[in-house]
Amino acid sequence: MLFRRVCCKNTFLRKLTVGRQYSTQARPYGICLDIDGVLIKGNHVIPETKQALRFLNGDNALGKKIPFILLTNGGGVSESAKAHQLSRLFEVPISSSQIVLSHSPVRSLVSRYRDAQILVVGGVGQLCRQVAIEYGFKNVVTPTDIFAWNPSIWPFSKLNDEHLREAKEVDFSREPIEAIMMFNDSRDWGRDLQIMLDVLRSKDGYIGTIADDTELASHQMPLYFTNPDFETTGKTLKYELFGKPETPTYRYAETCLENQAAKLFKDADQRSMKHIYAVGDNPAADIAGANAHNWTSILVRTGVFQGKDNDLKFPADYVAQHVFEAVQWMFDREERL
């Protein structure tokens, strides 16, 4: 369905007014909410957040629960940990199945790499290793493991007792790495980039070896990012990318919404999403991704975007002052007879 991309005025003209009629039939639509800049700003909850979430949980004119998920390019923790944090913050129950982090779609790779030795990069301490294991990967190593095995690989960082306690004992000259997955921002970029390059340049994943140009041209170590952090020069780097606005993330998010609908509606026909709305504050990520995947995009002014009118490069279907106005607009246009 096509929608005209419009802007709202400061006064919300589409309020749910007395006497307006709404459909009582469950209609298959859902909404995907960004977190930073939409629900929270810094360490503070945006004022309209709790009201918007209560509205989606049934505190509306129809007493109807609307399937929703929270989609963010943040990560570095498990979905259950994030759900627990946000439930306390918003005073609204959020389940782990309603959370899509930047690395959540990496779950789709488990069938390919379940028993393979994979290098997981980023995050604080052992958190990303733990997340990967929770997803189902059985043989997860980190840059700290490699650094503890051979500190000379990056002499500018110092090996300390914490590294030794955290490290998994592996002889990387005998046990190859089969894929690299960057889950979150590195806390030691110099060390981790050097290690990633050493693995990418290695022969068949054995650290300490160097593949020749012919071998590198025919085969590159599988490489996955969960955010578009890098630009490269020189030899073309092959990689797969997750996170907004990339297709795998939106496919995964749509599956999560359909799972939410299955919990709310007994009728199987009501479980497949015909309309999906996305609320975000970043035109280049949230709105570009929603538009590219034929979702109805709503841009709010509580985060990155502060424009008076719609964004010119990535225009949204609707521009709202805040998230509560956004969900009201969605509800109004879906439920009106």
N, C-alpha and C positions, 0 to 999 in steps of 0.2 A: 504494500500500500504506500502511495506517495503522499507526503505532507508538505505543505508550503512552509518554508523556514521563516519564522516570524520572531519578533521581539515583543516583550511585554513592557508596559509602562511601570512606573514605580508603584502605582496602585494596582492591586490584583483585581482585574476585571472579570475573572472567571470564577468567582467565589461560588460555593455551593449554596444557592439561595433557597429560601423557604418556598415551597410549592413546586420546585423543579422535580421532575420525575426521573427515576433511575431504574434500570433493568434489575430484576431480582434473579435473573438467570446467571449462573456462574459462567464467566467468559474467560477464555484462556489467554491471559496476558500476565506479564510479570515485569519486574523492574530490577535494574542493576545499579547499585549506588557506589560511587567512589567514596573513599574514606577521608583522606587528607584534602582539606579545602572544601569539602561538602558536608561532612559530619563532624569533623574536628579541625581545629586550626592551632598548630603548635601543640601545647598540652591542654588546650581548652576545648570543651564541647561547644559547637556552634549552637546558639540558643534554640533554633527551630528543629534541631535533630531529634530530640526525644519525642516531640509532638508528631513529627513525620513518621517515626518508627512505630509509635502507638497507633497511628492512622493505618499503617500497613498491616498491623497485627489485629485489625478489626474495629478500632475506635473510629468508625466513619458512619456515614448516613445509612449504610446497609448492614453494618455489623459484619462486614465481609473481610476475611483475611486474604491478602494479596501476596503471591509468591515474590520473595525478594532475596537477593544475595548482595554481599559487599565485595567489590572487586578493586584490588589495589595493586600497584606495582611495587609495593613494599614487600618485605619478606624477612628471611633470616630466623624465623620461628615456625613452630608448627601451627596448623590451622586451629587446633584445639586450644593452644595457648593464646592465640589472637582472639578467638571467640570468647574465652574466659575474660580476657582483658577488656574487650569492648562491652560485654554484658555488664560488667561492674561499672564501667564508665557511663554507659547509656541508661542503665537501670531498666534494660529490656533484654529478655532472653535471646541470645544469639547462639546458634549451634555451629559446630565446626563445618557442617555441610553447607552452611551459608557463607563461608569464607573462601574467596579465591585470591591467593597470594601470587606474586610474580612467578614463583616456582611450582605452584600447584599443578599446572599441566604436565610437569615433568613425570608425574605418576604414569603417564601414557608410555613412558620409556622402560618401565620396569620389566615388561615381558621380554624386551630386547637385551637388557643388561642385568637381569636379576642376579646372576652368579658371577658376572664379570667384575674385575677390579676397576672401579671408577674413581676418578679424582674429583672431589667436591670442593669448590673454592668459595670463600667468603664467609661472612657472618662472625659472630662473637664466639670465641672458644670452640666448643664442640657442638654447638646448637645445630648447625647445618648438617653435620654428620648424623646427628640424631634424627633430624627430619628425614634425611634420605633413607635411613634404616627403617623409620616408621612407614615410609612409602612402600618399602618392600625390597630395596637394594640390599644385598647380603654382604657385599665386600666393598666397603667404602673407605677410602683413604683421603687424607687432607694434605695441604702443603706443609703443615707442622710435622706430619709423619716423615715426609721426605727430608725436611730440614733437620730433623733429629737424626735421621739415618746418615746424612752427609751435610754437615753445617757449612762446608766450603762451597756449596752450591750457591750461597748468597752470603758472603762474609761481612756484609754491612749490618746485618741483624745479629743479635747475640742470643745464643741458645741458653735458656734459663730452666730452672727446676719445673716451672709450669709446663713448658714445652715437653720436657721429658716425661712428666706425669701423664700428659694428654696423648702422647705419641703411641701409635700402634706399631709394633715391631714388624717390619717388612724389609726384605732384601730386594730393593727395586731393580737391581741389576739382574735378578733371576725371575721376578714376578712382574709381568708387564701391566701397564695401565692400558685400558681398552677404550676409555672415553673420558672427556673432561666436561664437567658441568659446573657452571658458575651460578650459584644460588643467590648470592647477595654481595654487597660491597666488601671488598677485601679490607682487612685491618692492617695489612702490610703489603702495599701495592708493589713495591720494588721486588721483594722476595717472591711474591706469588706470581707476578708477571714473568720473572726469570724462570721459575719452575714450570709454568705453563708452556713457555717457549722451548725449554729443554725437552719436555714431553712431546710437543708438536714436532720437533726436529729429530726425535729419536727414531731408531729403527724398530718398528713393531712394538713401540711402547716401552722398551727397556731403557731406563734412564742410565745415561753414561755412554750410550751409543749415538751415532749420528747417521741418519739416512742420507743417501746421495740425492741429487736433484731429480734423477729419473724416478727413484722410489717415491719422493715427495710429490712428484707430478701425477703419479698413478694412484697414490693412496695417501690421504691425510687422516690423522687421528680425528674421530668424531668429536665435535666441539659444540656445546650448547650454552647459550646465554639466556638469562631471564630478564634482562633489560638491555636496551641498545646503548651500552656504555662507551663503545670504542669505535674509532675510525682507523682504518689501516692503510698503509701505503706499501708499494712493492708487490710481492707475490699475492695473488688473490687468496684470501682466507675463506675457507668453506666453513660455514657454521649454520646452526638452526637457532632461531630466536623465538623466545616466549615473552609474555608480558604485553601490556597495551602499547600500541594498537594492533598487535599481531594476530593473525587468524587462529592459531591453535588455542590462544587464551579465550577468544570469544566462543569457539566451539565448546571448550571445556565449561565456560560459564553458562552457556545455553543448556548443557546437560545438567548442571547443578540446579538451574531454575526448573527444569522439567522434573527433577527429583523432588524439589520443594512442592511443585504442583501435585505430584502423586501423593504426597502426604496430606494435602489439603482437600483434594477432590477424589471421590470414589469412582466417578465416571471416567473411564479411560480416555474418552474423547476430550476431556478437559485437562489432560496432562501435557499435551504437546503445545508449546508456546506458538501462537499465531502472531502475537504482538509482543515485542520486548522493548522496554524503555531503558535508557541509560542516562544517569545524571552524573555530570562531572564538572570540574572547574578548569580543566586544562584542554583548550581546543585542539592542540596538536596530538594529544594522546587520547583523552576520553571521547571527544567529539569526532575526531578523525576515525577512530576505531569503530564507534557506533555507526557512523554513516556508511563506512565501507562494508559493514555487515548487515545493512538494511534494518538496523534497529532505529527506533525513534529517539533522537538525541535531545537532551535538555541541558543547557549550559547555565550554571549558577554563578552569582557574583560574590561568593563568599571565600574565594581562594585566589588562584592565579589570574583568572579573568576578572577585570574590573571595568570593561568597556561600557559605554553608554548604550551602544547598539550591539548588534550581533557581530561575531568575529568574521572578518572578511575572508580569511584564507580557509578556515574550517567552520562554516556557518552551521549552527544548530537548528533543529526543527523548532525549538522554542527556547527563549531566554527567560529565566526566572531570577528573582532576587535571592531565593534561598531554597533549601531542599523541601520544606513543607509546601511551599507554593508549587514546586515541581510535581510532588506526588498528588496534590489536589488537582492540578491540570490534567494529569494522566487519568485519574479516577473520573473526573468530569467527562472527558471525551470518550472514555470507554463505556461508562455506565448510563449515559443519557439515552433515553428512548428516542 
